[in-house]
């Protein structure tokens, strides 16, 4: 059984990076500052919502102007 264990250990050593990438595994270094990163993302929600509202209003204005241009109105 030791032969199989040695083979598996060697296989894992040779292919660990490929396996991590293929299976999209997270490493400890990827998760150590996860709370900080989530907190930073949560702080972006309100400004994005405000921008969405602003962008929607501007888009509506542009669509109204385009409609007037197509109709030949000033």
C-alpha positions in Angstrom: 0.0 0.0 0.0 3.0 2.3 0.6 3.8 2.1 -3.1 0.4 3.5 -4.0 0.7 6.2 -1.4 4.1 7.3 -2.7 2.7 7.3 -6.3 -0.2 9.5 -5.2 2.1 11.9 -3.3 4.4 12.3 -6.2 1.5 12.8 -8.6 0.0 15.5 -6.3 3.4 17.2 -6.0 3.8 17.3 -9.8 0.3 18.4 -10.6 -0.9 20.5 -7.6 -1.0 23.8 -9.4 -2.9 22.3 -12.4 -5.4 20.7 -10.0 -6.0 23.9 -8.1 -6.6 25.8 -11.3 -8.7 23.1 -12.9 -11.0 22.6 -9.9 -10.9 26.4 -9.0 -9.8 25.6 -5.5 -9.1 28.5 -3.0 -5.9 28.6 -1.2 -5.5 30.0 2.4 -3.8 33.1 1.0 -6.9 33.7 -1.2 -9.2 33.6 1.9 -7.1 35.4 4.6 -8.5 38.8 3.8 -11.9 37.7 2.6 -13.8 39.7 5.3 -12.0 42.9 4.4 -12.6 42.3 0.7 -16.3 41.6 1.3 -16.6 44.7 3.4 -15.0 46.8 0.7 -17.4 45.4 -1.9 -20.4 46.1 0.4 -19.3 49.8 0.6 -19.6 50.0 -3.2 -23.3 49.0 -3.3 -24.8 52.3 -2.5 -22.7 54.4 -4.9 -23.4 51.8 -7.6 -27.2 52.1 -6.9 -26.9 55.9 -7.1 -25.0 55.6 -10.4 -27.6 53.2 -11.7 -30.4 55.7 -11.0 -28.4 58.6 -12.5 -27.5 56.5 -15.6 -31.2 55.5 -16.1 -32.3 59.1 -15.9 -29.7 60.2 -18.4 -30.6 57.4 -20.7 -34.2 58.3 -20.6 -33.3 61.9 -21.4 -31.2 60.8 -24.4 -34.0 58.5 -25.7 -36.4 61.4 -25.5 -34.0 63.7 -27.4 -33.4 61.0 -30.0 -37.2 60.5 -30.4 -37.6 64.3 -31.0 -34.7 64.3 -33.5 -36.3 61.4 -35.4 -39.6 63.3 -35.4 -37.8 66.5 -36.6 -38.7 68.5 -33.6 -36.1 71.0 -32.1 
